[in-house]
Amino acid sequence: MGIKVLIVAFIGFGGGLTVGSGLVALITVLGIVPRLMQLSKTYRFIRGYELSIILGAVLGGWMNLRNASMSFPAIFLAPIGLLAGIFVGMLAAALTEVLNVLPILAKRVGFGEKIIIILMAIVLGKITGSLFHWMYYINH
C-alpha cells in the first residue's frame, strides 16, 4: 500500500510541475505581464503582479484540490465579476496578438499553404474538449 501512495504522489507532483511550467510558459510567451504594465503604465507595481500571479496559481490549485467553495455577499459579486472579465479580456487580447505567430510557424515548418488545417485543428480540439467537459463532467 505504501509504494502505491508514493507512486501516486510522485505522479501528482510531476503533473503539478508540468501544469505549473505550462502556465508560466504561457504567461511568459504571451508577454501578458509586460504588456499589461505597458498599457496601464504601472511598472512600479511589478512585485505586486508577480505576487498576485503566484498566489493566484497556488491558492487556485489548493482550492481545486480541496473542493473548496466561497460565498460572497451580492455586493462583492459585481467587482469580482468585473475583474474576472477584465482578466479574460486581456488574455483574449494577448492570444489575438499571438495568433500572428501561427502563420510564421506554419511557413517555417512547411505548412504555409495549409494554415487552415492548423486553425481548424485548434478550433475542433477546443470544441471537442468543451463538449466532453459539459456532457460528461457536468451530467455526472
C-alpha positions as CSV (number, residue, x, y, z in Angstrom):
1,M,0.0,0.0,0.0
2,G,2.8,2.4,0.8
3,I,4.5,2.1,-2.5
4,K,1.2,2.8,-4.3
5,V,0.8,6.0,-2.3
6,L,4.3,7.1,-3.2
7,I,3.8,6.4,-6.9
8,V,0.5,8.4,-6.9
9,A,2.2,11.2,-5.0
10,F,5.1,11.2,-7.5
11,I,2.8,11.3,-10.5
12,G,0.7,14.1,-8.9
13,F,3.8,16.1,-8.2
14,G,5.1,15.6,-11.7
15,G,1.7,16.6,-13.1
16,G,1.6,19.7,-11.0
17,L,5.1,20.7,-12.1
18,T,4.1,20.1,-15.7
19,V,0.9,22.2,-15.5
20,G,2.7,24.9,-13.5
21,S,5.5,25.1,-16.0
22,G,2.9,25.3,-18.8
23,L,1.2,28.2,-17.1
24,V,4.5,30.1,-16.6
25,A,5.4,29.4,-20.2
26,L,2.1,30.7,-21.4
27,I,2.3,33.9,-19.4
28,T,5.9,34.4,-20.5
29,V,5.4,33.6,-24.2
30,L,2.3,35.8,-24.4
31,G,4.1,38.6,-22.6
32,I,0.9,39.3,-20.6
33,V,2.5,41.0,-17.6
34,P,4.9,43.3,-19.5
35,R,2.1,44.2,-22.0
36,L,-0.3,44.9,-19.1
37,M,2.3,47.1,-17.4
38,Q,3.0,48.9,-20.6
39,L,-0.7,49.6,-21.3
40,S,-1.5,50.6,-17.8
41,K,1.8,52.4,-17.1
42,T,2.2,50.6,-13.8
43,Y,5.8,49.4,-14.0
44,R,6.4,50.3,-10.3
45,F,3.9,47.5,-9.3
46,I,5.9,44.6,-10.8
47,R,6.3,42.8,-7.4
48,G,2.5,43.0,-7.0
49,Y,2.0,41.5,-10.4
50,E,4.4,38.6,-9.6
51,L,2.9,38.0,-6.2
52,S,-0.7,38.0,-7.5
53,I,0.2,35.5,-10.2
54,I,2.0,33.2,-7.8
55,L,-0.7,33.4,-5.1
56,G,-3.5,33.0,-7.6
57,A,-2.0,29.9,-9.0
58,V,-1.1,28.4,-5.6
59,L,-4.5,29.2,-4.0
60,G,-6.5,28.2,-7.1
61,G,-4.7,24.9,-7.2
62,W,-5.2,24.3,-3.4
63,M,-8.9,25.3,-3.6
64,N,-9.4,22.9,-6.6
65,L,-7.8,20.0,-4.7
66,R,-9.8,20.7,-1.6
67,N,-13.1,21.2,-3.5
68,A,-13.4,24.4,-1.6
69,S,-16.2,26.9,-2.3
70,M,-16.5,30.5,-1.4
71,S,-19.7,32.5,-0.9
72,F,-19.7,36.3,-1.0
73,P,-22.4,38.8,-0.3
74,A,-24.1,40.1,-3.5
75,I,-22.4,43.5,-3.2
76,F,-19.0,41.9,-3.8
77,L,-20.0,39.8,-6.8
78,A,-20.1,42.7,-9.3
79,P,-16.5,43.9,-8.7
80,I,-15.3,40.2,-8.7
81,G,-17.1,39.6,-12.0
82,L,-15.7,42.8,-13.4
83,L,-12.1,41.9,-12.5
84,A,-12.6,38.4,-13.9
85,G,-14.0,39.8,-17.1
86,I,-11.0,42.2,-17.4
87,F,-8.7,39.3,-17.0
88,V,-10.4,37.2,-19.6
89,G,-10.5,40.1,-22.0
90,M,-6.8,40.8,-21.6
91,L,-6.0,37.2,-22.0
92,A,-8.1,37.1,-25.2
93,A,-6.2,40.2,-26.5
94,A,-2.9,38.5,-25.8
95,L,-4.0,35.4,-27.6
96,T,-5.0,37.5,-30.5
97,E,-1.6,39.0,-30.7
98,V,0.0,35.5,-30.5
99,L,-2.1,34.3,-33.5
100,N,0.3,36.3,-35.6
101,V,2.9,33.6,-34.7
102,L,0.9,30.8,-36.4
103,P,1.5,32.0,-40.0
104,I,5.2,32.3,-39.3
105,L,5.4,28.9,-37.7
106,A,3.4,27.3,-40.5
107,K,5.7,28.8,-43.1
108,R,8.9,27.6,-41.3
109,V,7.5,24.1,-40.7
110,G,6.4,23.9,-44.3
111,F,2.7,24.2,-43.7
112,G,2.4,27.7,-45.3
113,E,-0.5,26.9,-47.6
114,K,-2.2,24.6,-45.1
115,I,-2.6,27.2,-42.2
116,I,-6.4,26.5,-42.3
117,I,-5.7,22.9,-41.2
118,I,-3.8,24.2,-38.1
119,L,-6.5,26.7,-37.2
120,M,-9.3,24.1,-37.7
121,A,-7.4,21.6,-35.5
122,I,-7.2,24.2,-32.7
123,V,-10.9,25.1,-33.1
124,L,-12.1,21.4,-33.3
125,G,-9.9,20.5,-30.3
126,K,-11.4,23.3,-28.3
127,I,-14.9,22.3,-29.3
128,T,-14.4,18.6,-28.6
129,G,-12.8,19.4,-25.2
130,S,-15.6,21.7,-24.2
131,L,-18.3,19.3,-25.3
132,F,-16.7,16.4,-23.5
133,H,-16.5,18.5,-20.3
134,W,-20.1,19.7,-20.5
135,M,-21.6,16.4,-21.5
136,Y,-19.5,14.1,-19.2
137,Y,-18.5,16.0,-16.1
138,I,-21.5,18.3,-15.7
139,N,-24.0,15.5,-16.1
140,H,-22.2,13.0,-13.8
